[in-house]
Amino acid sequence: MNNGILLALLAYAIYSWGDAAIKALGGGLTVFQIGFYLTLVSAICIALTTPKTEKLIHFWHMKRPWGVQARAISGATASVLSVVAFTTIPLAEVYAIIFLAPLFVTLLSVFVLKEHVGPWRWLAVIVGFAGVLLVVRPGFRELQFGHFASLIIAFLAAASVILMRSLSAHETRTTMLGFLMLYTAAFNLVAMVFTGFALPTPEQASILIMAGVFAAAGNILILRATRFAPANQLAPTHYSQIIWAVVLGAIFFSERPDILSLVGLGVIAASGLLTLAREKIRLGTVRWNPFSRNRL
């Protein structure tokens, strides 16, 4: 279990560095260019590490096609919106809002799965939203599209968790990732046709390669982590990204959260951990960590 937790912590650290690389590209390339090149690099890395037991060419074999398509569309949308979010607002604010995903899982469990939710889980939902309000403080400063994009990403991540409850026991990793990469690359490519296309500079290309490799490496490490520890033991490590957001934002982008923002981030982490503790992640034998990213 210790090996699994260490791998998960390393995965989320790598994810955070990849997100910081995406942020560094903001303003130099369009959202769709970043998304397309990032998906291309990630796809190559994932293809080279496909398990021998799975044939990449068979990714289109599905047992539950509607669920696979819904999850792929959700991930592709989240991938595009994540580039918008990371290139327009501070890292800590993006993560603060995205970390509402476990709380959205609670809400969707009520309305979609008709599960009973007790007072402690409702308290966690309320506290989590309060933490986001401390970080973002709407009404005291102008909200940007990146804030709304992050909120949609959190909702899509929660929807993905619900979908994974029915898909994980029936579909392969190759199928899930294959359609996600296909949809994300196709959407960004079409969007580039209408918004303009330009080859990245050598510096931009190196950052794109780094971001793509980090995204793929994080995904691979999370998958390996689940071999050593169950998902409900790994999920809390996701909140280590809050620390990385503060550190990377301060070092590379001069983003220094004030006291209220730091308190809000702590509240969000506490509410998410409370949600995990109360739900015990009712996901059965999910083969993918349900709190890994619903995007590339």
URCOR-V447178 format. One record per backbone hydrogen bond with DSSP energy under -0.5 kcal/mol. NH is the residue of the N-H (numbers start at 1). CO is the residue of the C=O. If there is no record, write none. Layout:
BEGIN
nh=NH co=CO
nh=NH co=CO
END
This chain:
BEGIN
nh=5 co=1
nh=6 co=2
nh=7 co=3
nh=8 co=4
nh=9 co=5
nh=10 co=6
nh=11 co=7
nh=12 co=8
nh=13 co=9
nh=14 co=10
nh=15 co=11
nh=16 co=12
nh=17 co=13
nh=18 co=14
nh=19 co=15
nh=20 co=16
nh=21 co=17
nh=22 co=18
nh=23 co=19
nh=24 co=20
nh=25 co=21
nh=25 co=22
nh=26 co=23
nh=27 co=29
nh=28 co=25
nh=29 co=25
nh=34 co=30
nh=35 co=31
nh=36 co=32
nh=37 co=33
nh=38 co=34
nh=39 co=35
nh=40 co=36
nh=41 co=37
nh=42 co=38
nh=43 co=39
nh=44 co=40
nh=45 co=41
nh=46 co=42
nh=47 co=43
nh=48 co=44
nh=49 co=45
nh=49 co=46
nh=50 co=47
nh=54 co=51
nh=56 co=54
nh=58 co=55
nh=59 co=56
nh=61 co=58
nh=62 co=60
nh=68 co=64
nh=69 co=65
nh=70 co=66
nh=71 co=67
nh=72 co=68
nh=73 co=69
nh=74 co=70
nh=75 co=71
nh=76 co=72
nh=77 co=73
nh=78 co=74
nh=79 co=75
nh=80 co=76
nh=81 co=77
nh=82 co=78
nh=83 co=79
nh=84 co=80
nh=85 co=81
nh=86 co=82
nh=87 co=83
nh=88 co=84
nh=88 co=85
nh=89 co=85
nh=94 co=90
nh=95 co=91
nh=96 co=92
nh=97 co=93
nh=98 co=94
nh=99 co=95
nh=100 co=97
nh=101 co=98
nh=103 co=100
nh=104 co=100
nh=105 co=101
nh=106 co=102
nh=107 co=103
nh=108 co=104
nh=109 co=105
nh=110 co=106
nh=111 co=107
nh=112 co=108
nh=113 co=108
nh=115 co=109
nh=122 co=118
nh=123 co=119
nh=124 co=120
nh=125 co=121
nh=126 co=122
nh=127 co=123
nh=128 co=124
nh=129 co=125
nh=130 co=126
nh=131 co=127
nh=132 co=128
nh=133 co=129
nh=134 co=130
nh=135 co=131
nh=136 co=132
nh=137 co=133
nh=139 co=141
nh=140 co=137
nh=141 co=137
nh=147 co=144
nh=148 co=144
nh=149 co=145
nh=150 co=146
nh=151 co=147
nh=152 co=148
nh=153 co=149
nh=154 co=150
nh=155 co=151
nh=156 co=152
nh=157 co=153
nh=158 co=154
nh=159 co=155
nh=160 co=156
nh=161 co=157
nh=162 co=158
nh=163 co=159
nh=164 co=160
nh=165 co=161
nh=165 co=162
nh=166 co=162
nh=166 co=163
nh=167 co=163
nh=168 co=164
nh=170 co=167
nh=171 co=167
nh=176 co=172
nh=177 co=173
nh=178 co=174
nh=179 co=175
nh=180 co=176
nh=181 co=177
nh=182 co=178
nh=183 co=179
nh=184 co=180
nh=185 co=181
nh=186 co=182
nh=187 co=183
nh=188 co=184
nh=189 co=185
nh=190 co=186
nh=191 co=187
nh=192 co=188
nh=193 co=189
nh=194 co=190
nh=195 co=191
nh=196 co=192
nh=205 co=201
nh=206 co=202
nh=207 co=203
nh=208 co=204
nh=209 co=205
nh=210 co=206
nh=211 co=207
nh=212 co=208
nh=213 co=209
nh=214 co=210
nh=215 co=211
nh=216 co=212
nh=217 co=213
nh=218 co=214
nh=219 co=215
nh=220 co=216
nh=221 co=217
nh=222 co=218
nh=223 co=219
nh=224 co=220
nh=225 co=221
nh=226 co=222
nh=227 co=224
nh=228 co=225
nh=229 co=225
nh=233 co=230
nh=234 co=230
nh=235 co=231
nh=237 co=234
nh=238 co=235
nh=239 co=236
nh=240 co=237
nh=241 co=238
nh=242 co=239
nh=243 co=239
nh=244 co=240
nh=245 co=241
nh=246 co=242
nh=247 co=243
nh=248 co=244
nh=249 co=245
nh=250 co=246
nh=251 co=247
nh=252 co=248
nh=253 co=248
nh=253 co=249
nh=254 co=250
nh=255 co=249
nh=256 co=254
nh=257 co=255
nh=262 co=258
nh=263 co=259
nh=264 co=260
nh=265 co=261
nh=266 co=262
nh=267 co=263
nh=268 co=264
nh=269 co=265
nh=270 co=266
nh=271 co=267
nh=272 co=268
nh=273 co=269
nh=274 co=270
nh=275 co=271
nh=276 co=272
nh=277 co=273
nh=278 co=274
nh=279 co=275
nh=280 co=276
nh=283 co=281
nh=286 co=284
nh=292 co=289
END
